[in-house]
């Protein structure tokens, strides 16, 4: 790995964490406006320094480890959740030549790294020696396995249409057809919607936050965690959502391609807009039951994903898809 790639990866990690901190503030303000309240207003102008205050509070809190917990796994799991989410960001291109790791198998590697994020979640639930944490971890495993299938299937649609697993090549292919949404629209738009639903489930966000349902499991996997250990788990969900928005923008919304201006600007705008839409959904919908969650995955999303993959393969053999 070259020095440029290392520096680029570090820069991307810093930017993602900074934007995620701003995303925390933005979500609170957005939720406040939707519920006829103000959100953060005191710490800094219009509450902009609220994420910094939250960080300082978490750093000062005492890390408590349950007496019967597996200490090594208990300590290791939270930072790993954030690390795996950040690794995916290193593969996302923010411009034609602005990808820290521009590799030919970018799409399957992103999916693989996203799947690895499940391992520290299970570690945290098992190591806590708490029945609520363990049940949350078991739910997270079942949910991730179930929704990982439609996630892979829908990601294959732009791969098949573009004839490449390289993210930059997929964006270039979209540029040749349409800069806003993967072409043809009758394939790209349903695949995009299914990808977003599966990504929300992978990130445990409402309406798919069954693993941390506070009315049933206290706080799920994070029940026994305090201080920055809790902060890492909390941060990982936001990083996952932000990076997932960037991946969705790359695969389905043209990524860094736009009608004018710098490529980075368009990538940032699309990612932030999609990030905001996801949190608009979060504060608008209610949590699904566990049976409804699984039924949605296996009865609807998986068959629909298989149909879209088949249609995409057929489309590439027609005169319009070549």
Residue, then its C-alpha position, 0 to 999 in steps of 0.5 A: x500500500x502506497x504512502x498516498x493510499x495511507x494518507x488518503x485513508x486517514x484523511x477519509x477516516x477523519x472526514x467521515x468521523x467529522x461529518x458523522x459528528x455533524x450528522x448527530x447534530x443535524x439529526x437532532x435538529x431535523x427530529x426537533x423540527x418534525x416534532x415541533x421543538x428546537x433541538x440543540x440550541x445552547x452549546x455553541x451557535x444553534x447548538x453546533x458544539x453539542x456533539x463535542x459536549x457529548x464526546x467530552x461527557x462520554x470520555x469522562x464517564x467511568x468504564x464499567x466491566x461486569x464481574x462475569x464478563x469476558x474482559x478481552x472481548x468486552x473491551x475489543x468489540x466496541x472499537x472494532x464496530x467503528x473500525x469495520x464501518x470506517x474500512x468501507x469508506x476507504x473504498x468509496x470514490x469521491x472523484x475520478x481519482x479520489x479513491x484511497x483504494x481503487x480496486x477491481x473487486x470494490x463492490x464484493x469487498x464493500x459487502x464483505x467488510x460490511x458483513x464483518x461488522x457483525x462479528x464485534x456486535x456478536x462479541x459484545x453481546x456474548x462477552x457482556x454476560x447479560x441476557x438482554x445483550x445476548x438476545x440483542x446480538x442473536x437478533x442482530x445476527x439473524x437480521x444481518x444474515x437475512x437482509x444481507x441476501x437482498x443487499x447483495x442481490x440489489x448491489x449486483x444490478x449495477x454490477x451486471x449492467x456496467x459489466x464491472x465490479x469496480x466502483x469508478x467503472x460503475x459511475x463512469x457507466x452511469x455517466x454515459x447513460x444518465x448522471x442521476x440514477x442508474x439506467x435503465x430506471x425501471x431496473x435502477x430505481x427498484x434496486x435502489x429502494x431495495x438496497x436502501x431498505x436492506x442497508x437500513x436493516x444492516x445498520x439497525x436503524x428504525x424501522x429495523x432496530x430490533x436488536x436494540x429495541x429498548x422496550x424489550x431489550x433495555x439497550x440490546x448489545x450496548x446494555x452493559x457498556x458505559x463511557x466511550x465503549x458505548x460511544x464507539x457502538x453508538x458512533x458505528x451505527x451513524x458511520x455505517x449509515x453515512x458510509x452506506x449512503x455514500x455507497x448507495x450514491x455511488x452504485x445508483x445515483x451517479x456518485x461523483x458525476x454531475x452536470x457541472x462543478x467539481x466531482x467531490x461536491x456532487x458526491x458530498x451533496x448526494x450522500x448528505x441528501x440521502x443521509x438526511x432522507x434516511x433519518x427523516x424515515x427514522x423519525x417517521x416510522x415505527x419499529x417492525x415486529x421480529x416476525x414482520x422483519x423476517x417476513x419482509x426480507x424472505x417473502x418480499x425483498x429476496x424474491x424481488x432482488x432475484x427478479x431484478x438480477x434476472x431482468x438486469x442479465x436479460x437487459x444486457x443481452x438486448x440492443x438497448x443494454x449493450 
